[in-house]
Amino acid sequence: MFINEKLFADAWGKHEDTYSKKTYSHFVEVVGDLPLSDINGALLKWAKPHYGCDNPTEGLTIAQKRKVSELRKSLSDDRVRQLFAVTKQETAKGIAPFKCWLPYLGAYTGARIAELAQLYVDDVKIVDGIPCIHFREGRPDQSLKSLSCARIIPIHSKLIELGFLKFVEQKYQTGKTRLFEEIPSGNPRGYGHKPSLWFTKVRNKMRWGDGESFHSLRHTVITKLKRNGVSVDLVAGLVGHSHGSVTFDRYGKEYRPKDLVAVLEQLTNEPSRKP
């Protein structure tokens, strides 16, 4: 019931649903199918108003002295250039294409690693004359964190300069369906699992600090646009966040790609050579 409520409220996507079911199943295997009165934590917090049982952890929190925006670090331009440099080194070895393109795509779209890893060739399309990426649940093996994550965003001119559209066209001409078919399907943690493991090794190689990860690229995009005075609504439309407004979330329509072109083009990291 807890899981169903989360899904009904669009608070979870397929990944969270699968992962939670697996987690709770393991929990029951370890401790047994206990009555709710013997369980504490988030599940019991939810269960209290539904079943009338006490929550012994209520009111107990870890002191949080940092702002939410500080929990994940954005990356400096030097850090991003360092990442691009390492990406070029690995690309020269003739490795899997996702290791080349995911860092660039993350830096110039603000998309999550799982969203990028699951793209199909036909998710790259022309909309109103603008090359775009469509993040969607278009196939059974594609999942998004929430409904607000579905979006169509323009492809940054730097990605085009680097040859991304040529890469996509090559996939199309050779009859490939997935953009990064070297990433295996069927992993219960989704397409993002293998790239995440790879990126952990890359960040360790670069000796990045705590809080600096692939997701930091997303945080960097949001931070740069925020500092440039871009409206919260436009940034939310670009990265697939809920607007937090009934008016926008329930009644508003998605931004058109042409509305987002000028926003995206504010992102500059200046990688110098084609991958």
C-alpha positions in Angstrom: 0.0 0.0 0.0 2.9 2.3 0.8 4.4 1.7 -2.6 1.1 2.0 -4.4 0.5 5.3 -2.8 3.9 6.6 -3.9 3.2 5.5 -7.5 -0.3 7.0 -7.5 1.1 10.3 -6.3 3.8 10.2 -9.0 6.4 10.4 -6.3 8.3 7.4 -7.6 9.2 6.1 -11.0 9.7 2.5 -12.2 13.2 2.3 -10.7 12.1 3.4 -7.2 9.1 1.0 -7.4 11.3 -2.0 -8.4 14.1 -1.1 -5.9 11.7 -0.6 -3.0 9.8 -3.8 -3.6 13.1 -5.7 -3.7 14.4 -3.9 -0.5 11.2 -4.6 1.5 11.3 -8.2 0.3 14.8 -8.6 1.6 13.9 -6.8 4.8 11.1 -9.3 5.5 13.5 -12.2 4.7 16.0 -10.9 7.3 13.8 -9.8 10.2 10.6 -11.7 9.4 7.1 -10.4 8.6 6.9 -8.4 11.8 3.8 -6.4 12.9 4.2 -2.7 12.2 4.4 -1.9 15.9 7.9 -3.6 15.8 9.2 -1.6 12.8 10.6 1.9 12.8 11.7 4.4 10.2 10.0 6.0 7.2 7.6 3.1 6.6 6.3 3.4 10.2 6.0 7.2 9.8 3.7 6.6 6.9 1.9 3.7 8.7 1.1 5.7 11.8 -1.9 7.6 10.5 -3.0 4.6 8.4 -2.8 2.0 11.1 -2.7 3.9 14.4 0.6 2.5 15.6 3.3 4.5 17.3 6.5 5.7 15.6 9.4 5.5 18.1 11.6 7.5 15.7 9.3 10.4 15.4 11.1 13.7 16.1 14.5 12.1 15.8 16.5 13.8 13.0 20.2 14.2 12.2 21.2 17.9 12.6 21.3 19.5 9.2 23.3 22.7 9.2 23.7 23.1 5.4 21.3 24.3 2.9 19.8 21.8 0.5 21.7 23.5 -2.4 24.9 22.7 -0.7 24.3 19.0 -0.3 25.5 18.3 -3.8 28.3 20.3 -5.3 28.3 22.0 -8.6 31.5 21.8 -10.6 33.9 24.6 -11.5 34.7 25.2 -15.1 38.2 23.8 -14.4 36.6 20.6 -13.1 34.4 20.3 -16.2 37.4 20.9 -18.5 39.3 18.2 -16.6 36.4 15.8 -17.2 36.4 16.6 -20.9 40.2 16.0 -21.0 39.9 12.6 -19.4 37.0 11.8 -21.7 39.1 12.6 -24.7 41.9 10.3 -23.4 39.5 7.4 -23.0 37.9 8.1 -26.3 41.3 7.8 -28.0 41.5 4.2 -26.8 38.4 3.3 -28.9 36.2 2.5 -25.9 32.5 2.4 -25.6 30.7 5.4 -27.0 28.8 6.1 -23.8 32.0 6.9 -22.1 32.6 9.6 -24.6 29.2 11.2 -24.9 27.6 11.0 -21.5 29.9 13.6 -19.9 29.3 16.0 -22.7 25.5 15.3 -22.7 25.4 15.8 -18.9 27.2 19.1 -19.2 25.0 20.5 -22.0 21.6 19.1 -21.0 21.6 18.8 -17.3 20.0 15.4 -17.7 20.4 12.5 -15.2 22.8 9.7 -16.2 20.0 7.1 -16.3 17.9 9.4 -18.6 20.8 9.6 -21.0 21.9 6.0 -20.8 18.4 4.7 -21.9 18.0 6.9 -25.0 17.0 5.3 -28.3 18.0 6.6 -31.7 14.6 7.9 -32.4 14.6 9.9 -29.2 16.8 12.4 -31.1 14.5 14.2 -33.5 13.8 17.5 -35.2 11.0 19.5 -33.6 10.0 22.8 -35.2 13.2 22.8 -37.2 15.3 22.3 -34.0 17.4 19.2 -33.2 16.1 17.9 -29.9 16.3 15.1 -27.4 13.0 13.6 -26.2 13.2 12.2 -22.7 10.3 9.9 -22.3 9.0 6.5 -21.3 8.5 5.5 -25.0 9.4 1.8 -24.5 8.9 -0.7 -21.7 12.6 -0.5 -20.7 12.6 3.3 -20.4 11.6 4.9 -17.1 11.6 8.4 -15.7 11.7 9.5 -12.1 8.4 11.2 -12.4 5.9 12.5 -15.0 7.5 15.9 -14.8 10.7 14.4 -16.2 9.2 13.9 -19.6 10.4 16.7 -21.8 11.8 17.7 -25.2 14.9 19.9 -25.1 17.1 21.4 -27.8 20.5 20.0 -28.5 23.2 22.5 -27.6 25.3 23.9 -30.5 28.5 22.6 -28.8 27.2 19.1 -28.9 26.4 19.5 -32.6 29.9 20.9 -33.2 31.4 17.9 -31.4 29.6 15.6 -33.8 26.7 14.3 -31.7 24.2 14.4 -34.6 26.6 12.6 -36.9 27.0 10.0 -34.2 23.2 9.6 -34.0 23.0 9.5 -37.8 25.6 6.7 -38.0 23.5 4.7 -35.5 20.4 5.2 -37.7 22.2 4.2 -40.9 23.5 1.0 -39.4 20.1 0.0 -38.1 20.8 0.5 -34.4 17.8 1.2 -32.2 19.5 2.2 -28.9 21.9 5.1 -28.8 24.3 3.3 -26.4 23.6 -0.4 -27.1 26.8 -1.3 -25.3 25.0 -0.5 -22.0 23.3 -3.8 -21.1 19.5 -3.9 -20.5 17.7 -5.9 -17.9 19.6 -4.6 -14.9 17.1 -4.1 -12.0 18.8 -0.7 -11.3 18.2 0.5 -14.8 20.4 1.6 -17.7 22.2 4.0 -15.4 23.9 1.4 -13.3 26.8 0.5 -15.5 27.7 4.1 -16.5 27.5 5.1 -12.8 30.0 2.4 -11.9 32.3 3.6 -14.7 32.0 7.2 -13.7 32.9 6.4 -10.1 36.2 5.1 -11.3 36.7 8.2 -13.5 36.0 10.6 -10.6 38.4 8.7 -8.4 41.0 8.9 -11.2 40.5 12.7 -11.2 40.6 12.8 -7.4 37.3 14.7 -7.1 36.1 15.5 -3.6 33.0 14.4 -1.7 29.8 15.5 -3.4 31.4 15.8 -6.8 29.8 13.2 -9.1 28.1 12.9 -12.5 25.0 14.4 -10.9 27.1 17.4 -10.2 26.9 18.2 -13.9 23.2 18.6 -13.5 23.7 20.7 -10.4 26.2 22.8 -12.4 23.7 23.5 -15.2 21.0 24.5 -12.8 23.4 26.7 -10.8 24.8 28.5 -13.9 21.3 29.3 -15.2 20.2 30.4 -11.8 23.1 32.8 -11.5 22.4 34.1 -15.0 18.9 35.1 -14.0 17.0 32.5 -15.9 13.5 32.0 -14.4 12.8 29.0 -12.2 10.1 27.9 -14.5 12.3 27.7 -17.5 15.1 25.9 -15.6 12.5 23.4 -14.3 11.2 22.8 -17.8 14.7 22.2 -19.1 15.8 19.7 -16.4 12.5 18.0 -15.8 11.6 19.3 -12.4 8.2 19.9 -11.1 7.4 23.7 -10.9 6.0 23.3 -7.5 3.0 25.3 -8.6 -0.5 23.9 -9.1 -1.0 26.4 -12.0 2.1 25.2 -13.8 2.1 21.5 -12.9 -1.6 20.8 -13.4 -2.6 23.3 -16.1 0.6 24.4 -17.8 2.0 22.9 -21.0 5.6 21.9 -21.6 7.9 24.6 -22.9 8.5 24.4 -26.7 12.1 23.7 -27.8 12.4 27.2 -29.2 11.7 28.6 -25.8 14.7 26.8 -24.4 17.3 27.4 -27.1 18.5 30.7 -25.7 18.5 29.2 -22.2 20.7 26.3 -23.1 23.1 28.3 -25.1 24.1 30.2 -21.9 26.0 27.0 -20.9 29.6 27.3 -22.0 32.4 24.9 -21.0 34.5 25.2 -24.1 35.7 21.7 -24.9 38.3 22.2 -27.6 38.5 19.1 -29.8 36.0 16.7 -31.2 35.7 13.4 -29.4 
